[in-house]
Amino acid sequence: MHQRYLEVRRLGRVGYAESLELQKQLEAAVIAERRTDYLLLLEHPHTFTLGRRSKDGGVLATAEVLRSLGVEVFEINRGGKVTYHGLGQLVGYPIVSLSPDREDVHKYVRDIEEVLIRTMADFGIDAFRIEGLTGVHTADGKVAAIGVHIKRWVTTHGFALNVNTDLSYYNWIIACEGEPVTSMDKLLGRDVDMAEVEDRIEANFRDVFGVTTGAAAA
């Protein structure tokens, strides 16, 4: 098994443009070295992102309404359609090399889903996949969206998990396949500690991807 090391960075609140730049820097480093992988965990200010499968009309609000809501809009190179990022949502950007032993895009997406499904189980939430759709779902709606980009078998972009998210922002977009959305706080009936969710995401990511900590690991 190819030994891999994972550096997890918990960045707090980060602007979307800044996160794109950081991903680009780390992507270049991983492509060059293929020794250390990264997992960025953060929150964004209110943002709508349009993936490669977006068409005009995915954002229902006018530019004027978006400005009044304080929302930025970005067109980006991940797969998928329109999604929302905002406060109370945990965003994860794995910048990992799938080469030489994991060169399977579908398996990578399923593994990200597995990390999220295990994390939901840690909080007593029954979450699952839906055949033909990407992301993680519950009986009350989709709790996490996934959209990835891969260059020379190095991943960028990632997942967005609704923790204590204001779901009203989804009213302004046609998200993904148009399915209903939910959040952990709505499902559990209480605010959820973001740091606790990050702990479980990190532990489950290490288990599913078989990674160790730091360059000094055995």
Secondary structure as GFF3:
##gff-version 3
##sequence-region A 1 218
A	DSSP	beta_strand	5	13	.	.	.	ID=ss1
A	DSSP	alpha_helix	16	33	.	.	.	ID=ss2
A	DSSP	beta_strand	36	43	.	.	.	ID=ss3
A	DSSP	beta_strand	47	50	.	.	.	ID=ss4
A	DSSP	alpha_helix	63	69	.	.	.	ID=ss5
A	DSSP	beta_strand	72	75	.	.	.	ID=ss6
A	DSSP	beta_strand	82	85	.	.	.	ID=ss7
A	DSSP	beta_strand	89	95	.	.	.	ID=ss8
A	DSSP	alpha_helix	105	122	.	.	.	ID=ss9
A	DSSP	beta_strand	136	138	.	.	.	ID=ss10
A	DSSP	beta_strand	141	151	.	.	.	ID=ss11
A	DSSP	beta_strand	154	162	.	.	.	ID=ss12
A	DSSP	three_ten_helix	167	172	.	.	.	ID=ss13
A	DSSP	alpha_helix	184	188	.	.	.	ID=ss14
A	DSSP	alpha_helix	194	209	.	.	.	ID=ss15
A	DSSP	beta_strand	212	213	.	.	.	ID=ss16
###
